[in-house]
Amino acid sequence: MAVPRITKVFAAVNIGSFRTSAMIAGLAETGDLVVLGSGYRASAGIKRGYVVDSVAATHCVRDAIERAERAAGASVQSVWIGCAGAGLASSTARVEVEIGGRRIEADDIEALLLTARGVIAPQGRHVLHAQPAHYTLDGAHGVPNPKGLHAERLAVDVHVMQADAAPIRNLKETVEQAHLRVAAVVGSPVAAGLACLTPEERDIGVALVEFGAEVTTVSVYAFGMLLGMQVIAFGSGDITDALASAFGIRRSQAERLKCRSGSAVATPADHRELIPVNAPGDPEGPGPLARNADDQNRIPRSELIGVIIQHLGHFTEEVGKALKVLGFTGVHRQQVVITGGGAQMPGLADFAQRSLGRPVRIGVPPAMLGLPPGNATPSSSTLVGLLLYAAAEPADLRKISPRRPADDARGRWAIPGRIWRAVRDYF
């Protein structure tokens, strides 16, 4: 299949605690997003979403983006980056103005958004997003574009996401030291939500759980917008550490066992299955004999799954607490979507569904031309979402400025024009 002509190129970098990944995509003349290349490497210098070693983290960013550039056959200068730590917090606010029953014009919407910009109160924190989610006309919610409609009152719901300023500066400088310009820092719940949730889910009400290596974010969507979020300092890497401790083995061995033989669901056959702790050709050597292993250093799969299930129980317990704090209750707020690298655990959806008492599905990125199979997984949801965010170019209240009279096409005729429209509409 021939690749359509590319009109614009975007690049994204997601600096996770386990993996640093990069992806380059092009916006085709057909309006489709086409993946041109991707690359990743093991992360270093990142802990719980925070930069703790900028030199090591910068090297990972540079390596990942160079691999993506080689695969794409193109170089990039600016990137969109994701953020899952840094004290992320989300809030919403509504701003309403009188219209008086007349037709809503573009300058009415602009005036409303300028007023809404005043509700942003950083209080020393960094604002990542300040976006108008949807409009309300006289109590009618979910209006995408009110221009040309009549109303007594016009309101807009604004979503604001903030983060601690210092960790954001560290994140940006880490990328800039890799000779890249940061186009924007995007909250991972926003990016993952674009990649994993349908518009209908966001409207009806859905909880998105991004199960990362060291951080889990729980966010709630309804009425088409992100209403709130909680961050849990627990990830799939904690399960790896628990396995390493339980069996007295290296982290690399525990991660391999978890990925190859782990499951969130136990079966009777697990007691009869012995799985090798060592892997052929391991560069670190065979390592110590695992606890409860036989003379060939094999352990019962049932014991492996027992440790995993124990810690997944802690994970779902914390998710349940976060959902309660976020007010995710009622018959219309049931669906939970789990994504992120930890969501690839076999049987996780069934386990979480039983634990939470809600329908659960695993969220994956949408099908895209050129998307490699390795990126069509929950672990790449935020990365793909960053590109979708870049291509969508969502509105931001901070970028709205009042038009000068000279810039207004109507100029000094604006007020007489408004009077004429009122006369035309009502007489």
Summary of the structure (lengths in Angstrom):
residues: 427
radius of gyration: 24.7
end to end distance: 58.6
largest distance: 94.8
contacts: 1468
relative contact order: 0.15
helix: 38%
strand: 28%
